[in-house]
């Protein structure tokens, strides 16, 4: 069975528009604009979202590197392993990019079982909290726990709604990446 990575975005802005690519000041400016538009899921983010995000990205990168990962950039682009239509609904005109998992360099992708924020911050007894996985490990975790997109579509069973992929390399994404957001 072929597995795909998915990236969701709004048609008006295009794919792979990454706040982490900006200075903290510019990213916070963009985040303030997003908060004003209640049609965007991002409008619900806390004021300190970017500060927390940068910290989580650095921790995730360190954990991934300790497992032998070889990120080529300081911050990731975010995707999901497998489809998650719920994320597409975060945007007024949601679209997706789909890339075959096997076309990606496994040394430049880390995975979390759930979104990075709750995975790294939520405190409970689930064994995948606070952990970063490489490709073969996340596939074993799926065998053990299933796809959150299937068993938790509506979020009633916890914060994990999908498997997140942190892609730390632009090569495979190059055709889709714009130079900046704003």
ROKOLMAR-906746 format. One line per 3 residues: number of its first residue (from 0); their letters; for each residue x, z, y of N, C-alpha, C, O, CB. Coordinates in pm, 1 decimal, m for minus. Glycine has a CB too. Example, Ala and Ser with C-alpha at 12.3 -4.5 7.8 and 13.67 -1.06 7.14 Angstrom:
% residues 2
0) as) 1319.0/780.0/m569.0/1230.0/780.0/m450.0/1320.0/780.0/m330.0/1423.6/846.5/m331.9/1130.8/904.6/m447.3 ~ 1285.0/708.0/m225.0/1367.0/714.0/m106.0/1290.0/787.0/3.0/1340.9/803.9/113.8/1408.4/572.5/m59.8
END
This chain:
% residues 182
0) xxx) 84.6/0.0/m118.8/0.0/0.0/0.0/89.0/0.0/125.0/179.3/82.5/138.7/m96.1/123.2/m0.1 ~ 62.0/m92.1/213.4/136.3/m97.7/339.1/85.0/9.6/435.0/m35.7/27.1/451.7/124.6/m237.9/403.4 ~ 177.5/80.1/496.8/143.0/178.6/598.3/182.8/125.5/735.1/284.0/57.0/749.9/211.8/314.2/569.8
3) xxx) 101.5/158.3/834.8/125.5/111.0/969.9/134.7/227.4/1067.1/75.4/333.4/1046.9/15.7/14.9/1012.9 ~ 210.8/204.2/1173.1/215.4/293.3/1287.2/121.8/236.1/1393.1/114.3/114.7/1411.7/361.6/309.9/1341.9 ~ 50.9/324.5/1461.9/m43.9/282.4/1564.5/m7.7/348.9/1696.3/30.8/465.7/1701.3/m189.2/317.1/1523.7
6) xxx) m21.2/271.1/1802.6/m4.7/323.5/1938.2/m130.7/284.9/2014.8/m170.0/168.3/2017.5/126.6/267.1/2008.6 ~ m192.9/384.0/2076.6/m317.4/361.7/2149.7/m291.0/369.4/2299.3/m207.1/447.1/2344.8/m425.2/464.8/2108.1 ~ m363.1/288.2/2375.0/m340.2/279.1/2518.7/m463.2/218.8/2585.7/m553.7/169.6/2518.3/m213.7/194.4/2549.5
9) xxx) m465.7/223.0/2716.4/m573.1/159.4/2792.6/m531.0/18.0/2830.4/m416.3/m5.0/2868.6/m608.1/242.1/2919.5 ~ m622.8/m75.7/2819.8/m592.6/m216.6/2848.6/m541.6/m234.9/2991.5/m461.8/m325.2/3017.0/m717.3/m303.3/2826.4 ~ m585.8/m151.6/3084.1/m545.4/m167.2/3224.3/m399.0/m131.0/3248.4/m336.3/m184.6/3339.7/m633.5/m81.7/3312.7
12) xxx) m344.7/m41.5/3167.9/m206.2/2.3/3190.1/m107.9/m59.6/3091.5/10.2/m74.0/3123.3/m197.9/152.8/3180.9 ~ m154.2/m95.9/2973.6/m66.1/m153.6/2873.1/m3.6/m47.4/2784.6/m12.6/72.0/2813.3/42.2/m234.9/2939.4 ~ 60.2/m91.7/2675.8/116.1/2.1/2577.9/249.1/62.0/2619.8/320.5/8.2/2704.4/133.0/m66.5/2446.4
15) xxx) 279.5/173.9/2558.5/408.7/241.6/2570.7/446.2/275.1/2715.3/562.4/264.6/2754.6/516.4/155.7/2509.9 ~ 346.9/315.0/2792.6/372.9/367.0/2926.5/401.4/515.5/2909.0/310.4/592.4/2878.2/251.1/341.0/3025.8 ~ 523.0/556.0/2927.6/568.5/687.2/2884.7/605.9/775.7/3003.1/699.3/744.9/3077.2/686.8/673.2/2791.1
18) xxx) 533.2/884.9/3020.7/563.3/979.5/3128.6/704.7/1035.7/3116.6/768.0/1066.5/3217.6/462.0/1093.8/3128.3 ~ 753.3/1048.9/2996.2/886.8/1105.3/2976.4/997.7/1015.0/3027.9/1110.9/1060.1/3045.1/909.3/1133.2/2830.6 ~ 967.1/889.0/3052.7/1066.4/795.7/3106.6/1090.3/819.7/3255.8/1187.4/770.1/3313.0/1021.2/650.7/3083.3
21) xxx) 1001.3/895.7/3317.3/1008.0/919.4/3461.0/1080.3/1049.9/3492.5/1096.0/1135.8/3405.8/867.7/921.7/3520.6 ~ 1123.5/1063.7/3616.2/1174.4/1193.3/3660.7/1060.2/1293.7/3649.9/943.4/1255.0/3648.9/1230.8/1186.2/3808.0 ~ 1093.1/1420.6/3641.8/988.1/1522.7/3629.2/893.6/1518.5/3748.8/773.1/1537.6/3732.8/1050.5/1663.1/3616.1
24) xxx) 946.4/1494.0/3867.5/862.6/1488.4/3988.2/763.7/1372.3/3980.4/644.7/1389.7/4007.0/950.5/1474.6/4114.5 ~ 813.2/1253.7/3943.9/727.0/1135.3/3933.9/626.0/1153.1/3820.4/509.5/1116.5/3835.5/812.2/1007.3/3910.9 ~ 668.9/1208.4/3708.0/577.8/1230.3/3595.8/465.5/1325.9/3635.4/350.1/1304.7/3598.3/654.3/1285.3/3474.2
27) xxx) 498.2/1430.0/3709.6/395.4/1525.6/3753.1/300.5/1460.1/3854.1/181.7/1492.1/3857.1/461.1/1651.9/3815.2 ~ 351.5/1370.6/3935.1/268.1/1295.6/4029.4/166.0/1209.4/3952.4/47.0/1209.3/3984.1/357.1/1205.9/4121.9 ~ 214.2/1137.5/3852.5/126.2/1054.5/3770.9/24.5/1142.9/3698.2/m93.5/1108.6/3690.1/208.4/970.8/3669.2
30) xxx) 69.9/1255.2/3646.2/m20.2/1346.5/3575.5/m129.9/1398.4/3668.9/m245.0/1411.2/3627.4/59.1/1464.6/3516.0 ~ m95.5/1428.0/3793.8/m197.4/1472.3/3890.9/m301.6/1362.8/3913.7/m420.5/1392.0/3925.9/m131.1/1511.2/4025.7 ~ m257.7/1237.5/3919.6/m352.1/1125.3/3934.4/m441.6/1113.8/3810.7/m561.7/1089.7/3822.8/m275.5/992.1/3957.6
33) xxx) m383.9/1130.8/3693.8/m463.0/1124.0/3570.5/m568.7/1233.5/3566.5/m679.8/1211.1/3518.5/m371.9/1135.0/3448.0 ~ m534.7/1350.7/3616.4/m628.9/1463.9/3615.5/m751.4/1436.0/3702.6/m857.4/1494.8/3681.0/m558.9/1591.7/3664.1 ~ m737.7/1348.6/3798.6/m849.3/1316.2/3887.9/m951.0/1223.0/3823.4/m1065.7/1217.1/3867.9/m797.0/1253.3/4014.7
36) xxx) m911.7/1150.9/3720.7/m999.2/1055.5/3654.1/m1053.8/1117.6/3526.3/m986.2/1118.6/3423.4/m924.2/923.7/3623.4 ~ m1173.3/1168.3/3532.9/m1233.5/1240.2/3419.6/m1267.4/1149.1/3302.3/m1305.5/1197.9/3195.9/m1358.7/1311.4/3464.8 ~ m1254.3/1016.6/3319.6/m1276.3/923.9/3208.1/m1157.5/920.1/3113.5/m1166.2/861.9/3005.4/m1304.4/784.1/3260.4
39) xxx) m1047.0/981.3/3153.1/m925.9/980.6/3071.8/m910.6/1115.5/3003.2/m928.8/1219.9/3065.8/m801.3/948.5/3158.1 ~ m877.7/1113.6/2876.0/m851.8/1235.9/2800.3/m739.5/1317.2/2865.7/m741.7/1440.2/2863.6/m815.5/1202.1/2654.1 ~ m641.9/1247.7/2923.5/m527.3/1313.8/2987.2/m568.1/1398.6/3106.5/m489.0/1480.8/3152.8/m425.7/1210.8/3031.2
42) xxx) m688.7/1380.9/3157.2/m734.0/1461.3/3270.7/m751.7/1608.4/3233.4/m762.6/1693.5/3321.7/m865.0/1406.0/3324.9 ~ m754.5/1639.0/3104.1/m773.4/1776.2/3057.0/m643.0/1854.4/3044.1/m645.2/1973.5/3013.1/m843.6/1774.7/2924.4 ~ m530.9/1789.3/3067.2/m401.8/1855.2/3049.0/m377.3/1963.0/3153.6/m421.7/1952.6/3267.9/m290.3/1753.0/3053.7
45) xxx) m305.8/2066.1/3112.1/m270.3/2176.4/3201.8/m168.6/2129.0/3306.2/m100.2/2028.6/3286.2/m213.3/2296.2/3121.2 ~ m159.6/2201.0/3415.4/m66.2/2164.2/3522.5/78.8/2165.1/3477.4/160.1/2088.9/3529.7/m82.4/2258.0/3639.2 ~ 112.7/2250.2/3380.9/251.0/2258.5/3333.4/276.0/2169.6/3210.8/374.9/2188.0/3139.9/285.5/2403.1/3299.8
48) xxx) 188.4/2075.7/3186.8/198.4/1987.2/3070.9/335.5/1921.2/3059.1/395.2/1923.2/2951.5/91.4/1880.8/3078.2 ~ 386.2/1863.1/3166.7/512.9/1789.6/3159.3/631.6/1881.4/3131.3/725.0/1841.6/3061.7/536.7/1713.6/3288.9 ~ 629.3/2000.8/3183.3/738.7/2095.6/3157.1/739.1/2133.9/3009.3/844.4/2137.0/2945.6/724.8/2222.7/3246.2
51) xxx) 621.6/2162.9/2955.9/609.1/2197.4/2814.0/647.5/2076.9/2728.2/719.6/2090.9/2629.4/464.2/2244.1/2780.9 ~ 599.7/1959.9/2765.8/629.3/1838.4/2688.5/779.6/1813.5/2680.2/831.6/1783.6/2572.7/559.4/1716.6/2751.1 ~ 848.8/1825.4/2791.6/994.0/1801.8/2790.4/1064.5/1902.1/2698.8/1157.3/1865.3/2626.7/1051.7/1811.2/2933.7
54) xxx) 1021.7/2026.5/2701.1/1079.8/2127.9/2613.2/1053.5/2093.3/2466.2/1144.6/2100.7/2383.7/1022.5/2267.3/2646.7 ~ 930.2/2056.0/2433.3/895.9/2021.2/2295.0/971.6/1896.8/2248.8/1014.8/1889.2/2133.8/744.5/1998.6/2281.5 ~ 987.1/1800.7/2337.5/1062.5/1680.5/2301.4/1209.1/1713.3/2271.3/1267.2/1658.9/2177.4/1054.0/1576.8/2414.4
57) xxx) 1267.7/1801.1/2350.2/1407.5/1840.7/2326.6/1420.3/1916.8/2194.4/1513.8/1892.5/2118.0/1459.9/1927.9/2443.7 ~ 1328.1/2007.8/2167.2/1331.0/2083.2/2040.8/1312.6/1990.9/1921.0/1381.7/2003.7/1820.0/1221.9/2191.5/2040.2 ~ 1218.7/1898.1/1933.8/1191.9/1804.1/1825.3/1313.6/1716.4/1799.0/1350.4/1692.3/1684.0/1069.7/1717.0/1858.2
60) xxx) 1375.4/1669.1/1906.1/1496.1/1586.3/1892.1/1606.6/1664.6/1820.8/1674.3/1609.8/1733.8/1545.5/1538.1/2031.1 ~ 1625.7/1791.1/1856.6/1729.1/1873.5/1793.6/1698.7/1893.5/1644.5/1789.1/1883.6/1561.6/1739.9/2010.5/1865.0 ~ 1574.1/1921.0/1610.2/1536.2/1938.5/1470.0/1555.3/1809.0/1391.6/1602.4/1810.6/1277.9/1390.5/1985.6/1459.3
63) xxx) 1518.6/1697.8/1452.9/1532.3/1567.4/1388.5/1680.1/1532.8/1367.3/1718.2/1485.8/1260.0/1463.3/1458.2/1473.0 ~ 1761.4/1555.6/1467.3/1904.8/1528.0/1457.6/1968.5/1615.6/1348.4/2056.1/1569.6/1275.2/1974.4/1552.8/1594.6 ~ 1924.1/1741.8/1337.7/1976.0/1831.7/1234.7/1943.2/1781.5/1093.6/2012.5/1815.5/997.7/1919.3/1972.3/1254.5
66) xxx) 1837.8/1700.8/1081.5/1800.4/1643.3/951.6/1867.1/1508.3/927.9/1838.0/1440.4/829.4/1648.9/1627.9/942.4 ~ 1955.3/1470.2/1017.2/2024.6/1342.0/1000.2/1966.0/1228.4/1080.6/2013.7/1115.2/1071.6/2024.4/1304.0/857.5 ~ 1862.9/1256.5/1159.7/1804.1/1153.2/1244.4/1904.3/1103.4/1347.2/1994.6/1176.1/1388.4/1679.3/1206.1/1314.2
69) xxx) 1886.9/979.5/1387.5/1978.0/917.8/1484.6/1899.0/855.1/1598.7/1894.2/732.8/1611.3/2066.9/811.4/1416.4 ~ 1837.4/938.1/1681.4/1762.4/883.0/1794.2/1855.9/810.3/1890.5/1968.7/853.6/1913.6/1686.1/994.7/1868.0 ~ 1807.8/699.8/1946.0/1889.2/623.3/2040.5/1846.6/648.7/2184.3/1903.0/590.5/2277.1/1880.4/474.6/2009.5
72) xxx) 1747.5/735.1/2203.4/1702.0/768.8/2338.7/1666.6/916.8/2344.4/1647.7/981.1/2241.2/1579.8/681.5/2380.1 ~ 1657.9/969.6/2464.7/1634.7/1112.9/2483.8/1490.1/1155.7/2462.6/1463.9/1273.0/2436.0/1677.2/1152.3/2621.1 ~ 1397.7/1064.3/2473.7/1255.7/1098.1/2459.6/1190.3/996.4/2366.2/1236.6/882.8/2355.8/1183.6/1100.4/2599.1
75) xxx) 1083.6/1036.7/2298.9/1018.8/944.4/2205.0/903.2/867.7/2268.4/849.0/905.1/2372.4/968.5/1020.7/2084.2 ~ 868.7/759.7/2201.1/739.2/695.9/2221.7/650.3/750.9/2111.4/696.9/775.8/2000.2/748.0/536.2/2218.4 ~ 522.7/769.9/2141.7/432.2/834.8/2047.9/342.0/734.6/1978.4/284.2/645.4/2040.5/348.4/938.5/2119.1
78) xxx) 332.1/752.3/1847.4/246.3/668.9/1764.1/180.6/759.7/1660.0/210.6/878.9/1653.0/327.8/552.3/1695.7 ~ 92.6/703.7/1580.8/36.9/776.3/1467.4/72.9/701.9/1339.9/90.4/580.0/1340.5/m117.3/792.6/1480.8 ~ 83.6/775.9/1231.7/99.5/715.9/1099.7/m41.2/696.7/1045.9/m111.3/793.6/1016.7/188.6/805.5/1002.7
81) xxx) m81.3/573.2/1033.2/m218.2/542.6/995.4/m307.2/540.1/1118.9/m270.1/592.2/1224.1/m270.3/644.7/893.1 ~ m424.1/479.9/1105.8/m513.6/468.2/1221.3/m580.2/600.6/1257.2/m599.3/687.6/1172.2/m620.1/363.8/1193.9 ~ m614.9/613.7/1384.5/m691.2/729.8/1433.0/m779.5/681.9/1548.2/m739.8/686.4/1664.7/m595.4/847.9/1479.2
84) xxx) m897.5/636.8/1514.1/m989.9/580.9/1614.4/m1024.7/681.6/1723.9/m1058.2/642.3/1835.7/m1118.0/533.3/1546.6 ~ m1017.3/808.3/1693.5/m1046.4/911.8/1792.8/m955.6/896.6/1914.8/m1001.9/911.7/2027.8/m1029.5/1052.1/1731.0 ~ m827.8/867.2/1893.9/m735.1/853.0/2006.0/m771.7/731.6/2090.9/m759.5/736.1/2213.3/m590.4/840.6/1955.2
87) xxx) m815.6/625.4/2028.8/m854.0/506.1/2104.6/m964.4/540.9/2205.7/m973.4/479.4/2312.0/m901.9/393.4/2008.5 ~ m1046.3/637.9/2172.2/m1156.3/679.6/2260.8/m1108.5/763.9/2379.0/m1187.9/796.5/2467.3/m1259.6/758.2/2181.5 ~ m979.7/799.6/2382.1/m925.0/874.3/2495.3/m922.7/788.7/2621.6/m911.6/840.7/2732.6/m783.8/924.4/2463.1
90) xxx) m933.1/657.9/2603.8/m914.6/563.7/2714.1/m1043.7/488.4/2743.4/m1119.7/458.0/2651.4/m802.0/464.7/2681.8 ~ m1069.4/457.9/2870.4/m1191.1/382.6/2904.9/m1198.9/247.1/2833.3/m1307.3/204.1/2794.0/m1197.4/360.7/3055.9 ~ m1084.4/179.8/2816.4/m1081.0/52.2/2746.4/m967.0/56.2/2644.3/m866.5/m13.4/2658.2/m1063.1/m66.9/2846.6
93) xxx) m985.2/138.9/2542.4/m880.9/164.6/2444.0/m843.4/43.6/2360.0/m928.9/m30.6/2311.5/m923.9/274.3/2354.2 ~ m713.7/26.4/2344.9/m655.3/m80.6/2263.7/m550.9/m18.4/2171.4/m521.3/100.6/2181.7/m591.6/m193.0/2353.8 ~ m495.5/m99.2/2081.3/m393.7/m47.6/1990.4/m285.8/m152.1/1963.3/m309.1/m272.7/1970.3/m457.7/m2.9/1859.2
96) xxx) m167.7/m100.9/1932.1/m57.5/m179.3/1878.8/m37.6/m126.4/1737.6/m39.1/m5.4/1714.9/75.2/m167.8/1967.9 ~ m19.1/m216.9/1643.7/1.4/m179.4/1503.6/131.6/m242.2/1455.6/152.3/m362.8/1469.0/m119.2/m224.7/1414.0 ~ 219.8/m158.3/1399.0/349.7/m204.0/1350.6/368.6/m152.0/1208.0/343.1/m34.8/1180.4/465.9/m155.6/1444.5
99) xxx) 412.1/m237.1/1120.3/436.0/m199.6/982.3/545.3/m92.6/976.3/653.5/m111.3/1032.0/475.2/m323.2/898.1 ~ 517.9/17.6/909.9/612.5/128.6/899.4/747.0/81.3/846.0/851.2/122.7/896.7/556.0/238.4/809.3 ~ 746.6/m3.4/745.9/871.2/m48.1/684.7/955.5/m137.3/776.3/1071.3/m164.5/744.6/840.7/m121.8/557.7
102) xxx) 900.6/m183.0/888.2/977.7/m261.7/985.1/1055.4/m172.3/1082.0/1135.8/m221.0/1161.6/884.4/m354.4/1063.5 ~ 1031.2/m43.2/1074.7/1095.1/51.2/1165.7/1214.9/117.1/1098.0/1215.6/137.1/976.5/994.5/158.0/1212.6 ~ 1315.0/150.1/1177.0/1433.8/218.9/1126.7/1399.1/366.0/1103.4/1369.5/437.1/1199.5/1553.9/204.6/1226.4
105) xxx) 1401.8/413.6/979.1/1362.7/552.1/952.1/1454.1/655.6/1018.7/1413.8/770.4/1037.4/1361.2/575.6/803.4 ~ 1575.7/616.0/1054.3/1667.0/710.7/1119.3/1632.7/733.9/1266.2/1694.0/818.8/1331.0/1809.6/660.7/1108.0 ~ 1536.0/660.0/1319.3/1500.1/674.8/1460.5/1355.7/720.7/1479.6/1301.8/712.5/1590.0/1521.6/543.6/1533.4
108) xxx) 1292.5/769.5/1371.5/1154.2/817.9/1380.0/1142.1/954.8/1315.7/1186.0/975.9/1202.7/1057.2/718.9/1312.7 ~ 1083.0/1046.2/1388.1/1048.2/1175.1/1329.0/895.8/1182.6/1321.9/825.2/1103.8/1384.9/1108.0/1295.1/1412.2 ~ 847.1/1277.8/1245.0/703.5/1292.2/1222.5/664.7/1438.6/1235.6/742.1/1527.7/1200.6/663.0/1237.2/1083.3
111) xxx) 545.4/1462.5/1285.7/486.2/1595.3/1280.4/348.9/1581.9/1215.8/277.9/1483.5/1236.5/476.5/1659.8/1423.3 ~ 313.3/1682.2/1137.7/182.1/1681.6/1073.7/83.5/1735.6/1175.3/54.3/1855.2/1179.3/180.7/1766.4/940.8 ~ 33.7/1645.9/1256.3/m49.9/1678.5/1370.0/23.4/1642.6/1498.5/141.6/1608.1/1496.6/m88.8/1827.8/1368.6
114) xxx) m46.2/1650.8/1606.9/10.5/1624.6/1738.8/125.6/1721.7/1766.3/122.8/1837.0/1723.3/m98.3/1636.5/1848.5 ~ 224.7/1674.1/1837.3/344.1/1754.8/1866.0/308.1/1890.0/1928.2/363.6/1992.5/1888.6/438.0/1678.3/1959.8 ~ 216.2/1891.4/2024.5/184.6/2016.4/2095.3/132.1/2124.6/2001.9/193.6/2230.9/1993.2/82.5/1990.0/2204.3
117) xxx) 21.0/2102.5/1931.4/m24.8/2210.9/1843.4/69.2/2236.6/1726.1/83.5/2350.6/1681.8/m162.5/2179.1/1790.7 ~ 133.2/2131.1/1675.4/224.2/2151.5/1562.6/335.9/2248.0/1599.1/372.0/2334.5/1519.3/283.3/2018.1/1516.7 ~ 390.4/2233.8/1718.5/503.7/2316.3/1758.8/462.1/2446.7/1826.9/544.9/2536.6/1841.6/592.8/2238.0/1850.9
120) xxx) 336.2/2459.1/1868.7/296.1/2576.7/1946.7/188.9/2662.4/1880.4/182.4/2782.6/1906.4/246.8/2532.9/2080.2 ~ 105.0/2604.2/1795.8/m5.9/2677.7/1734.0/48.6/2775.8/1630.3/132.5/2739.4/1547.8/m107.4/2579.7/1668.4 ~ 2.1/2897.0/1634.6/49.5/3001.2/1543.7/m54.8/3027.1/1435.5/m160.6/3084.1/1462.3/81.0/3131.5/1621.0
123) xxx) m24.7/2985.4/1315.5/m105.2/3019.7/1198.7/m14.1/3011.1/1075.5/106.9/2993.1/1089.3/m230.7/2924.1/1184.9 ~ m70.4/3023.6/958.3/12.9/3028.9/838.0/32.2/2893.4/770.3/78.6/2888.2/656.5/m47.2/3124.6/739.9 ~ m2.2/2784.8/837.1/13.6/2653.5/775.7/162.1/2619.5/766.8/235.3/2637.5/864.1/m63.1/2544.8/856.2
126) xxx) 207.3/2570.7/652.0/350.9/2553.3/629.1/416.4/2442.5/711.7/539.2/2435.4/717.3/374.0/2525.6/485.4 ~ 339.1/2357.7/774.6/396.6/2246.4/852.3/407.1/2277.0/1001.6/448.5/2190.5/1078.8/312.9/2121.4/832.8 ~ 371.1/2396.1/1043.2/382.8/2434.2/1184.3/530.0/2449.0/1222.9/610.8/2501.7/1146.4/306.3/2566.1/1211.9
129) xxx) 562.5/2402.1/1341.5/697.0/2417.8/1395.0/801.5/2331.5/1326.2/921.3/2353.4/1344.0/737.6/2559.9/1385.3 ~ 757.6/2233.8/1248.2/851.8/2153.5/1170.5/843.3/2005.7/1207.0/739.5/1954.1/1248.2/825.9/2171.6/1021.7 ~ 956.7/1941.2/1189.7/970.1/1796.8/1209.1/1011.7/1738.2/1074.9/1090.5/1797.8/1001.5/1074.8/1761.7/1323.0
132) xxx) 958.3/1621.9/1044.1/984.2/1559.3/915.1/1044.7/1420.6/932.1/1025.7/1354.7/1034.4/855.8/1550.6/833.8 ~ 1117.9/1377.9/829.6/1164.0/1240.5/821.3/1065.2/1165.5/730.9/976.6/1226.2/670.6/1312.3/1232.1/766.2 ~ 1081.2/1036.0/722.7/982.5/950.0/656.1/946.6/996.6/514.8/828.5/1015.4/485.5/1034.7/808.7/649.8
135) xxx) 1044.0/1015.4/427.4/1010.3/1052.8/289.6/942.4/1189.9/283.7/857.0/1212.4/198.0/1136.7/1053.2/202.3 ~ 979.1/1281.0/373.1/917.2/1414.4/374.4/771.8/1407.4/418.2/686.6/1474.9/360.4/994.8/1508.5/467.1 ~ 742.0/1326.2/520.2/603.0/1321.3/568.2/513.6/1256.6/462.9/397.3/1294.6/449.0/593.4/1243.2/702.2
138) xxx) 565.4/1161.0/389.8/485.2/1098.7/284.3/456.5/1198.6/172.1/348.7/1195.8/112.8/557.4/974.5/227.9 ~ 552.4/1286.9/142.8/528.5/1393.5/44.7/423.6/1491.9/97.3/339.3/1540.1/21.6/660.5/1468.1/12.0 ~ 429.5/1520.9/226.9/331.8/1611.5/287.3/191.0/1552.0/281.3/94.1/1624.0/257.2/370.1/1642.0/433.0
141) xxx) 179.9/1422.7/302.9/49.9/1355.7/291.1/m1.4/1366.5/147.9/m120.5/1388.8/125.8/60.5/1206.9/333.7 ~ 88.0/1350.8/51.0/45.7/1367.4/m89.0/m7.6/1507.8/m113.9/m102.7/1526.2/m189.9/162.5/1338.3/m184.5 ~ 53.6/1606.1/m50.1/13.4/1746.0/m69.9/m112.8/1784.3/7.5/m202.3/1848.6/m47.4/126.3/1837.4/m29.1
144) xxx) m120.0/1744.5/136.1/m228.9/1791.6/223.0/m330.6/1684.6/260.1/m436.8/1717.4/313.1/m171.4/1848.2/348.1 ~ m301.5/1559.4/234.2/m391.9/1451.1/270.9/m370.1/1404.5/414.1/m280.2/1451.4/483.8/m535.6/1495.0/252.5 ~ m453.5/1312.3/455.7/m447.4/1255.9/590.8/m538.4/1336.8/683.0/m658.9/1343.9/658.5/m488.7/1105.2/590.7
147) xxx) m484.0/1397.7/788.2/m570.9/1471.0/881.7/m680.1/1381.9/939.8/m789.2/1430.3/970.2/m487.9/1530.9/995.1 ~ m652.7/1252.3/955.8/m752.2/1158.1/1006.4/m874.4/1153.3/915.1/m984.1/1120.0/959.9/m691.1/1018.2/1020.3 ~ m856.2/1186.0/788.6/m967.4/1185.7/693.2/m1034.5/1322.3/682.9/m1156.9/1331.5/692.1/m918.3/1142.4/556.0
150) xxx) m956.0/1429.0/663.9/m1017.4/1559.8/637.7/m1053.4/1636.6/764.5/m1119.4/1740.3/757.7/m924.5/1643.4/554.1 ~ m1010.2/1586.1/880.2/m1040.0/1659.4/1004.7/m1074.9/1563.9/1118.7/m1025.5/1579.5/1230.4/m920.0/1747.2/1045.2 ~ m1158.7/1466.3/1091.0/m1195.2/1366.1/1192.4/m1250.8/1427.9/1319.5/m1223.5/1379.4/1429.3/m1296.5/1269.8/1135.7
153) xxx) m1328.0/1533.6/1305.7/m1395.5/1591.7/1422.3/m1323.5/1714.9/1478.2/m1370.0/1773.5/1576.0/m1537.7/1628.9/1385.5 ~ m1212.0/1755.0/1418.5/m1135.3/1867.6/1469.5/m1188.7/2004.3/1432.3/m1139.2/2104.7/1483.5/m1127.9/1858.4/1614.7 ~ m1287.9/2011.7/1345.2/m1347.0/2141.3/1308.6/m1256.6/2226.7/1220.9/m1278.4/2347.2/1207.8/m1477.6/2119.2/1237.5
156) xxx) m1154.9/2164.8/1160.5/m1070.0/2237.2/1065.5/m931.8/2268.4/1121.1/m839.6/2298.1/1045.1/m1055.8/2157.5/938.7 ~ m916.8/2262.0/1252.2/m788.3/2293.0/1313.4/m743.2/2183.9/1408.4/m813.7/2084.9/1428.0/m683.7/2314.5/1207.1 ~ m626.1/2201.3/1467.4/m581.3/2106.8/1569.6/m521.6/1977.0/1514.8/m502.3/1881.9/1590.5/m480.5/2173.2/1656.2
159) xxx) m492.4/1971.4/1385.6/m431.7/1849.7/1333.2/m539.9/1745.0/1307.8/m629.6/1764.0/1225.6/m352.5/1879.1/1203.4 ~ m528.8/1633.4/1381.1/m626.7/1525.3/1369.0/m560.8/1395.3/1322.4/m629.5/1299.4/1287.4/m697.6/1502.9/1503.1 ~ m427.4/1392.6/1322.2/m350.8/1273.9/1282.0/m207.2/1315.9/1258.6/m167.1/1426.9/1293.6/m358.9/1160.5/1389.8
162) xxx) m130.7/1226.8/1199.7/13.3/1246.9/1184.6/78.6/1173.4/1300.0/58.6/1053.3/1318.1/66.8/1195.5/1044.3 ~ 156.9/1246.6/1378.0/222.4/1185.1/1492.8/361.6/1137.7/1453.9/431.5/1201.4/1375.1/230.0/1283.8/1610.8 ~ 399.7/1024.1/1511.2/532.2/966.8/1490.5/600.9/964.6/1626.5/547.0/913.4/1724.6/524.5/822.3/1426.5
165) xxx) 720.7/1020.9/1629.9/801.4/1018.3/1751.0/907.5/910.4/1729.7/1003.9/930.5/1655.8/866.4/1160.0/1782.2 ~ 888.6/796.7/1794.9/979.5/682.9/1779.7/1085.3/692.1/1889.2/1054.9/679.5/2007.8/902.1/546.1/1787.0 ~ 1208.8/714.0/1848.1/1319.2/737.9/1942.7/1412.9/619.0/1951.5/1535.1/634.1/1951.7/1398.1/861.8/1902.0
168) xxx) 1354.2/500.6/1958.8/1431.4/376.8/1965.9/1338.8/267.8/2019.2/1223.2/258.5/1977.9/1491.5/337.4/1825.2 ~ 1389.0/186.6/2109.8/1306.5/81.4/2169.3/1314.6/m52.6/2096.8/1234.6/m141.8/2124.9/1346.1/62.1/2311.6 ~ 1408.5/m68.9/2005.0/1431.3/m202.1/1947.4/1305.8/m263.4/1885.5/1269.8/m375.7/1920.8/1539.6/m194.3/1842.7
171) xxx) 1239.4/m194.5/1796.1/1120.4/m250.1/1731.2/1001.3/m255.6/1825.4/908.1/m333.3/1804.2/1084.6/m168.3/1608.6 ~ 1004.3/m173.0/1929.5/892.1/m167.8/2023.7/912.3/m260.5/2142.8/819.8/m285.5/2220.1/871.9/m25.8/2072.8 ~ 1033.7/m310.8/2156.5/1074.0/m390.4/2272.1/972.3/m491.1/2322.0/948.2/m497.2/2442.6/1196.6/m461.4/2239.9
174) xxx) 911.2/m570.8/2234.5/815.5/m669.6/2283.4/692.4/m610.4/2352.3/621.7/m680.1/2425.0/771.1/m754.5/2170.0 ~ 667.6/m482.0/2329.1/547.7/m418.3/2383.2/572.6/m329.5/2505.0/477.9/m291.4/2573.9/483.3/m337.1/2276.9 ~ 698.9/m296.1/2532.4/731.8/m195.7/2634.4/744.8/m259.4/2772.0/817.0/m357.2/2790.8/861.8/m122.8/2598.2
177) xxx) 671.9/m200.5/2868.9/687.6/m238.5/3009.0/799.0/m152.3/3067.9/833.3/m48.3/3011.6/552.8/m221.3/3089.4 ~ 853.7/m193.5/3177.0/970.3/m121.7/3232.5/934.6/13.0/3293.6/1017.5/104.0/3290.0/1037.7/m206.8/3337.5 ~ 816.2/30.0/3349.0/784.2/159.4/3409.6/633.5/176.2/3422.7/557.2/80.1/3412.2/851.5/173.0/3547.6
180) xx) 592.3/301.2/3446.1/450.7/329.1/3469.8/435.1/376.1/3612.5/533.7/400.2/3682.1/395.4/435.1/3369.9 ~ 315.2/388.7/3654.5/293.7/438.2/3788.5/164.1/392.5/3835.7/125.1/423.3/3948.3/400.8/395.7/3882.0
END
